[in-house]
């Protein structure tokens, strides 16, 4: 593998950080690297909010259920049509991006930006953890970060210098992900084989034992991401997106 492949395949989420601050110069460099990512129409409908001040950072961590509270920086990547609308208004043009299509475009742009930023961060010796809870409390996060209409949080990254050497998590094999020419649906036997690495991973086996579930799938469907919670969060998120100006017809 080349250096980039080694860096990417060696990624592990960092959840414990030293108190060494991330300098403005480093933050600027990795943001610039993120900004070189491909995006929709070269419009860059995303923004980044870096939260470093301890009190606000702690309040933001609470909205992520206390995850990575030791990180010196929490980065919130937002879908942002506000900036583009402002530019259009100043040039006598309309504001046609206040709809769900452009929320999704912003999510795509934000995701590409964030991944570039993360690779750059690791090349600087930083570690990070993606917090998958940003959409659970999107309205409260938006309020804390003073996001105007047309701006919605979609990705949060805890960033800092690692205080641990995290273990690699398991991943599905490539043959379970890569389809050639067309999508080929899975047989029962293929599903068993593809997920074997996940089900045999010691950490996952211990989770099943501690929770007294029949298998790993039950951990996800009954405990981590149950249907009613998914439905409730979805309704709250759709209501927030409407209020944030992303659901106009």
Secondary structure, DSSP 8 states (H G I E B T S, - for coil): --HHHHHHHT------B-S----HHHHHHHHHHHHTS--GGG---EEEEEE-SHHHHHHHHHHTTTTTTT-SEEEEEEEE-HHHHHHHHHTT------SHHHHHHHHHHHHHHHHHHHHHHHHTT-EEEEETTTTTTHHHHHHHTT--TTEEEEEEEEEE-BSS---------GGGT---SS-----HHHHHHHTHHHHT-HHHHHHHHHHT-SSHHHIIIIIIS-HHHHHHHHHHHHHHHHHTT----
